[in-house]
Each structure stands twice: as structure tokens, then as C-alpha cells.
Amino acid sequence: MPQISAFYGIVIYMYYRDHPPPHFHAIYAGAEVEVAIDPPSVMNGMLPPRALAMVMEWAELRQKDLLRVWNQARASKPLDRVKPLQ
């Protein structure tokens, strides 16, 4: 699963040819969450509240980039990195 971003100990991944709807995976301290991209919302799993808040803020800020990378993954193309939360 390719890593597309990382910030504050949170690692963001996207699978090639993953199932719809467009989403990404965030892992922090052994916990994992799947987050839909449009609109950003938790699909499955959980993270500690502070980490989840950062992931959701990042997803709102990077929504267009995430959709572009989702389309790259669906087409089995190399995935661009997405700017981290700063």
C-alpha cells in the first residue's frame, strides 16, 4: 500500500485499485481509519480523537489532491505525494 503523506506520526496510504467510494487509509499508533474523500468522513475504524481531528482537517484542505491521487491509483499509475498538514 503506497504511502502518500505523513505528518505528526500519522501515515496516509492509498491502495491501488481499491473499492469505491474514493477514500484513503490513515494509521497512527497501531490504529487505522478509512476516510472517504468527498465529503471527508470516517468510513471504518478509529483513531485517537486528536489524531482523527488532524486527519479530517488535512482531508478537507487536500480534497482535490486526494481525488487526483485516487484516480491515479485506480489507473495503476504512480501516486503523487500529498502535502502534509503543517
N, C-alpha and C positions, 0 to 999 in steps of 0.2 A: 504494500500500500504506500504510494508515494507521499512524502511529506511536502506540503505546500506552504506552510508557515509555522512559526514558533514564537512564543512570547510569554514571559513570566512563568516559565516551566510548563506551559500548555503547548502541546504539539497538535497541529492540524494536519489531517490526512484526507485524501480523496482516493477512492478505489477506481480503477479503470473499469468501464462498462458496468458500474453499479446500477442498482434498480432505481427507478423514479420514485418519488419526486426528487428533483435536484437537491442534494444535501452533501454535508461533509461530516467527518468524524473528529472529535476533539478528545484528547487524552490528557489527564492530569492526575498525578499521584495514584496511578493504578485504576482510576475511574474513567469511564468513557461515556460520551454522549453523541448521539446523531442529531444534527441540526439541519432542518430544512432551510433552504436559501431564500425562497421568495413566497411568503414573508419569512424572516428568520423566526423559527420556533423549534422547540425541542420535540423530536420525533420519538426518541427512545433513549433510555439510560439517564444518568445523572452525574453531576459534578458537584463539588462543594459550592455553596452559594456564591462566594466571592469569585471563584474561577468561572462559574457559569455566567455571571454578570459580565465579566470581561469578554468571554466568548461571544455573547449576544451583542455587546457593544461593537466588537470587531466585525461581526457579521453584518450589522447594519451599515457600518462605514464602508465595507468592502463588497457589498452585494453584487455590483456589476462585475467586479473582478472574479468573484466566486462563480457566477453564472458562466463567464467566459471559460474558466478552468474546467467547470463541469462539462461543457461542450467539448473541450479538448479531450477529457477523459473518455467520454462516450465515443469519440472518434479514434481512440487509442493513439493519440498524439502525445508528444512530450508536454508535461504540465508546467505552466509558468508558476513561479513563486508569487505569493500574495503578500503584500507589505504587512508587517506585524503591527499590533497595537502598540502605540508609543505613549 
